[in-house]
Amino acid sequence: MATSEASQQAISNQNPARTGDPTRRGVVGSLLAGWSLFLLGAGAGLLGCVRFLFPNLLYEPPATFKAGKKEVYGLGVDETYKASNGTWLVRTESDPLSDREGISGMYALSTTCTHLGCIPNWQAADAKFKCPCHGSGFRTSGMNFEGPAPRPLERWRIVEQDGEILVDKNQKYQWEKGQWIAPEAFLPV
């Protein structure tokens, strides 16, 4: 019996069960986990570089649009194209700010406030555009008269083509530059 205990003692001395030492399986698992994390990070970085090569696209409505026949519009402000094209169509008896007093016609106003770019609202009861952000007020003509807006609203090019109103937002007319008297800033009706 002593021999069998001695032989067991000799076997345990040759291969002790040490729990603090890494096993081959543990080392390989750690290496695989480390390389997996490295490759995952490198792949994310590569995707970011590839994404950088493609530009951001903005899907905006076309800058030129047809607004129907001029007979459809009554006097005053029409908000049909405010949300879709950022434009108010205004039909007026005369346009005193652009040397067209006594001539009825139409013009297209930008819906962007000239202060910080908010979108004013049309207030029919007060006959003015009022910006909700900082309180700028604009008359029906687009002229600023209250609040921090430094200049009037811009007008777009408006012409008649094939019996329909064509509004071109690529061409803007600014009052302070004397452009409201341009022939295509006002459409006689």
Secondary structure as the mmCIF struct_conf table of DSSP 4:
data_model
#
loop_
_struct_conf.conf_type_id
_struct_conf.id
_struct_conf.beg_label_comp_id
_struct_conf.beg_label_asym_id
_struct_conf.beg_label_seq_id
_struct_conf.end_label_comp_id
_struct_conf.end_label_asym_id
_struct_conf.end_label_seq_id
HELX_RH_AL_P HELX_RH_AL_P1 ALA A 2 GLN A 14
BEND BEND1 ASN A 15 ASN A 15
BEND BEND2 THR A 19 ASP A 21
HELX_LH_PP_P HELX_LH_PP_P1 PRO A 22 THR A 23
HELX_RH_AL_P HELX_RH_AL_P2 ARG A 24 PHE A 52
TURN_TY1_P TURN_TY1_P1 LEU A 53 LEU A 53
BEND BEND3 PHE A 54 PHE A 54
BEND BEND4 ALA A 63 ALA A 63
STRN STRN1 THR A 64 LYS A 66
HELX_RH_3T_P HELX_RH_3T_P1 LYS A 70 VAL A 72
BEND BEND5 LEU A 75 LEU A 75
STRN STRN2 GLY A 76 ASP A 78
TURN_TY1_P TURN_TY1_P2 THR A 80 TYR A 81
HELX_RH_AL_P HELX_RH_AL_P3 LYS A 82 ASN A 85
BEND BEND6 GLY A 86 GLY A 86
STRN STRN3 THR A 87 THR A 92
BEND BEND7 GLU A 93 GLU A 93
STRN STRN4 ASP A 95 ASP A 95
HELX_RH_3T_P HELX_RH_3T_P2 PRO A 96 SER A 98
TURN_TY1_P TURN_TY1_P3 ASP A 99 ASP A 99
STRN STRN5 ARG A 100 ARG A 100
TURN_TY1_P TURN_TY1_P4 GLU A 101 GLY A 102
STRN STRN6 GLY A 105 SER A 110
BEND BEND8 THR A 112 THR A 112
TURN_TY1_P TURN_TY1_P5 THR A 114 LEU A 116
BEND BEND9 GLY A 117 GLY A 117
STRN STRN7 ASN A 121 GLN A 123
TURN_TY1_P TURN_TY1_P6 ALA A 124 ALA A 127
STRN STRN8 LYS A 128 LYS A 130
TURN_TY1_P TURN_TY1_P7 PRO A 132 HIS A 134
STRN STRN9 GLY A 137 ARG A 139
TURN_TY1_P TURN_TY1_P8 THR A 140 SER A 141
BEND BEND10 GLY A 142 GLY A 142
STRN STRN10 ASN A 144 GLU A 146
BEND BEND11 GLY A 147 PRO A 148
BEND BEND12 ARG A 151 ARG A 151
HELX_LH_PP_P HELX_LH_PP_P2 PRO A 152 GLU A 154
STRN STRN11 ARG A 155 GLN A 161
TURN_TY1_P TURN_TY1_P9 ASP A 162 GLY A 163
STRN STRN12 GLU A 164 TYR A 173
HELX_RH_3T_P HELX_RH_3T_P3 TRP A 175 LYS A 177
TURN_TY1_P TURN_TY1_P10 GLY A 178 GLY A 178
HELX_RH_3T_P HELX_RH_3T_P4 GLN A 179 ILE A 181
BEND BEND13 ALA A 182 ALA A 182
HELX_RH_3T_P HELX_RH_3T_P5 PRO A 183 ALA A 185
BEND BEND14 PHE A 186 PHE A 186
STRN STRN13 LEU A 187 PRO A 188
#
